[in-house]
Amino acid sequence: MSLPGITFLDVRDLKIFFPTDDGVVKSVDGLSFSVDRGRTLGIVGESGSGKSVTSLGILGLHNRRNADVSGEIWLDGEELVGSAPEDVRRLRGKKMAMIFQDPLSAMHPYYTVGTQIIEAYRIHNDVTKAVARKHAVDLLGRVGIPQPDRRVDDYPHQFSGGMRQRAMIAMALSNDPELLIADEPTTALDVTVQAQILDLMRDLQAEFNSALIIITHDLGVVAELADDILVMYAGRCVEFGSAIEVFEQPQHPYTWGLLGSMPRLDRMTARRLIPIKGTPPSLITLPTGCSFHPRCPFEPLTDGLGRTVMPDLVPAGSAGEGHLVRCHLTVAERRRLWETEIKPRLEES
């Protein structure tokens, strides 16, 4: 792990717990990763795996009276977990920003899109309203909204889903943030608009050289954008590596399951998708041992370790030095299963 200030965003042993009447919800439990400027990290996993909770924790959006946040979050050499809320608020929108999953609910329905972008800009810049309005019009044009000088006065409900998402991106980019977090940026959009949004985000990142985190359950999205992929399950990282490694030599049975349940558009097939059996565990009462073991078809190969001992996140034994996996299966077993069972099945589907 690099020293603070070397990597732009450095998350260390992040834990985000929510005390409830039924018990403690361990939404994020010991998560570590880093992202540098100009790089894109994809965080993938099923709903409830802790992806969005992680992003909100980075931006300091959890109410500290309801959430127990510990660990370290270093942003350009500044530690955020131990900082005062006012200091984190000063960075939010300027140094780091977020594209929320549902722009219709994230944007205020009573104010025009332009008014909201203007407010976001003027909070961090001492400019007149006229200057801020021109900046808002320029941003809307940059993200591909036609007639931005007119649409700047429209309300969120007057935009289509794809246009609202573009407006949300414009708002997030209003202060040229160095860290941009996109939470399910293409959810509920048709495939054509999805492709346009992904192309837009790729172009904007190249323009601003920002660090980008894409949070999604869709491996197809991270295949388009991500340099590195972090696979989350039950609040923990179960696999981390470069996008090439994770797609070509995945090491964790959960990652295999995600790949098997992903539709393929590059070939015609009549086979059904291969779902992951079972459901994600409760984050209040996690299974003993490996959290994935109740759903893992290869748990019997671990000689009982999968049911009793939580595996560490260790080097995967693949070609990439930074490829990590949390699994009791040996390197030889994972290689054999991937080459003889999983990969042929995925190639057929």
N, C-alpha and C positions, 0 to 999 in steps of 0.2 A: 504494500500500500504506500502510495506516495505521500510526501510531507505536505502539510497545508500550504497552499500557494502554488504548488507545482501543477496539480490538476485543478481545472476550473471548479468542478463540483465533485466533492469527495464525501460520500456518505459512509459512516462507520458504525457498525453494530446498532443500527436504528431500531428502536422498539417503540411501538405505539399501542398502548393497552387502554381499553375502555372499561372501567368498573361498572357493573350493572347489578341489579338485584339477583340475577341468576348466576352471577360469577363474572370473572374477568375475561373480556373478549380480547384475545391476543391477535389483533389484526395484522400487525407487523412485528416479527420476532427475530431480531438479530440480522438485519439486512445491511449488506455492504456493497457498494459499487462506486464507480467514478465515471465522469464524462468530461471530455475536454472540448474546447472551442472547435467548432467545425465538425464535430463528431455527432453521430446519432445513436442513441441507445433505445432499443425496443424492449419494453417490459410486457411480457405476455403471460396469460393464465386465465382460468375460468373466472366467472363472477364470484366475488367473495374471497379471492386469493390475496387481497391486500394491495393491489396495484394503485387504485385511486386514493386510498388512505395514505400510501407512501407519498404521492404527489402533493396532497394537501399538507402533509407534514413538512415537506421541503419548503413550501410557501408560507408555513407558519399559520395555517388557517384552522387548525384545531383549537377549540376552546380549552385552555389549560385547566379549567375547573372540571371538565368532563373527560379529559384525555391525559394519560400519563405518557409523556414523550421523553425518551432518554436516548443516549448515544451521542453521536457528533454529526453535524452537517456543515462542512466547510464549503463556502461559496467565495471563490476568488480570495482565499486566505482569511475569510471572516467566518467565525463559528456562529451558527444560527440558533442551535438548541438552547444554549446558555445566554443568548442575547435577550435584551428587553423587547417586548412586543412592539414598542415604538420603533426600535431600530430595524426589526424585520419588516415592518410596514413601510419604512422608508425605502427598502430595497425592492419591495413587491411592486410590480408594474414598471419599475425602472431597470433594475438589474436582472429581475426574473419575472416571467409572466406565464399565464396559463390559458390555453384554449380549452374551454369546458365542453363536456360531453353533449349537453343539450343547450344550444345557444338561445332557444326560445325562453327557457326558464332562467338562464344565466343573465340575460339582458333584461333591463327593466321595461315592462310593457307600457308605462306611462310617459316615457321619454323617447324622443327620436333617436335613431341610431347615431346621427351626427352629434347630438348633445352628449351622449355617453362617451363617444370617442374624444370629444373636446374636453370633457371633464377629466378623463384619464390622462390626457396630455398636459393639461394645465396644473394638475396636482404636482407634477415634477418639473414644470417649466414655467418661468415667469414671463408669460407672453399674453398679448391681448386676445380677446375672444375671436376677433377677426382673423388673426394669425393662426389660432388653433383651428378655426373652421376650415381655413385653406389647407392646413395640414391634414384634417380629417378627409376632405375631398380628395386630396392627393393619395392618401392611403387607400380609400375605397377604389379609386381608379387602379392603383397598383395591384390590388388583389383581384381585379377582374370584374368589378361591378360596373355595368354599363350606366352611362349618364350619372356619374357620381355627384355632380353638382346639384342634381335634382333629387337623387335617392338619399342624399345625406339628411334630408328633412322627412324621410319616411320613418314609420314606426316598425319595430321588429316583426309584427304580425303581417306587415305588407310585403315582407321578403319571402321568397321561397326557401325551402330547407337549405339548399346549396348556397344561396345568397346570404342567408343568416350566418352560415358557417364562415363564409368569406368575411362578413362584417365582424364576426368574433375574432378572426385572425387579424384583421386590421386593427381592432381595439388592442389586442395583445401586443401588436408590433408598434403601437403608437409612440413608445419611448425607446425603440431600438434595444430591446432586452438582450442580454448576453446569454441568458438561459431561457429556453422556451419549452414548456411542457404541454403536450397535446394529449388530452384524455379522450380516447375513442373519437378521434376527429372525423371519422367517416361513417359513424353509426347512423342508420336510418336514411342514408343517402343512396340513390341508385348508382349502379356501377360506373356509369359514365361520369357522374359528378364526383364520385370517389376518386377516380383517376385524375380528374382536374384538380381536386383539392391536394392530392398527394404531390402532383407536379408543382403546384403552387408552393407548397411547403418546402420542397427540395430547392426550388429556385430562390426562395426567400432566405433559406439558411445559407446558401452559397453567397448571397448578396451581403448578409449581415455577419457571416462567419460565427453564428451563434451555436451554443451547445443545445442539442435537441433531444428531448425524451418523448417517445411515442408510447402511450399506454393503450393496449388493445388486447382483445381475445383472438384477433384475426391474424394468423401467421402470414397471410397474403399481404397484409399492410406492411409488416416489418420486413418482409422480403423485398419490398419496393424501396424502403428508405433506410433501414438500420445498418449501421456498421457492426454493432455488437448487440447481442440478445441476452436478456435476463429472464429466465423462466421461473415464475413464482407459483408456489402451491402452499396453501394453508399458512400464509404469512411469512414463508421462508423462500429463499432462493434454492432451487433444486438443480439448476444448471445455468452456467454462464459461459459465453464464448463469443467469438466472432460470428457474424451471420453465416459466413461460408461454412464454418465448423458445425454450427448447430443444425444447419440444413443438410449438410453432406455427411456428417458423422455425429448425429445426436447420440447422447450417452445415457439419458435418463428415460425409464419406461413412461413417465408422464409426458415427456417431450415426444416420444414415439406416438403416444395416444393423440396428442394435439395434431401431429402431422397426419395421422390416419383419419382424423375427423375433418380435415381441411379439403374443401372441394377443389378439384383440379380443372383448370380452364384451358390447359395446354394440350389436352387430348380428349378424344371421345371415349366414354366408358359407360357401360350399363351396370357396373357394380355399385352397390350401396357404400356409403361412407362407413367407416369403422368407428363406432362411438366408444368412449371410455366408459366402462361399466361402473355402476354405482353413482354416488353423489359426493360432492366435496364435504369434508367433515365439519362439525361445529367448531368454531374457533374458541368456544368456552371449554369444551371437553374434547380435546384432541386425542386421537388414538395414541397408545403407547408405542414407543419405537418410531419407525418411519411413518410419518403422517399419511403417506400414500399406500401403505401396505394393504389396507382393506380392499383397495381397488386394483392392486398390482398383480397381474397374472404370473409374475416371476418370483413372487415372495417365497414360495417353497424352496427356491434355489439358495436362499440366504441362511439355511440351517437355523432358523428361528431368530436370527438377529433382527430381521425386519420388524418383528412383533415386539421386540424388547429394547432395542438400542437405537437412538437417533443417530443416523450416519452424519459424519462431518462433511463439510464442503471441501473436497480435495481435488488435486489435479486429475483430469479425466484419463490421462494416459494416451491421448490422441496426439496428432502432430503439433497442435497449437499449445504453446506453453501456458497461455492464459485461459485455457479451456478447463472449467471446474464442474464437478458433479457431486451431488449428495445422494449416494446410493451404495448399498452393501454388496451389490454384484461386483465380482472381480472384473478387472480390465478385460481379461480373456473371455469371460462369460458375456460381457456386454458386446464385445466385438463379434463373438459367435452368433449371438441372438440377432444382432443388427444385420449381419451379412447373410445368414441362412433363413431367418424368419421374417423380420420386420421389413427390411428393404425390399425383398421380392414381393411381399404383400402390398407395399405402398406403390410399387411400380406397376402392379396389375390393376390397382384401383384407380 
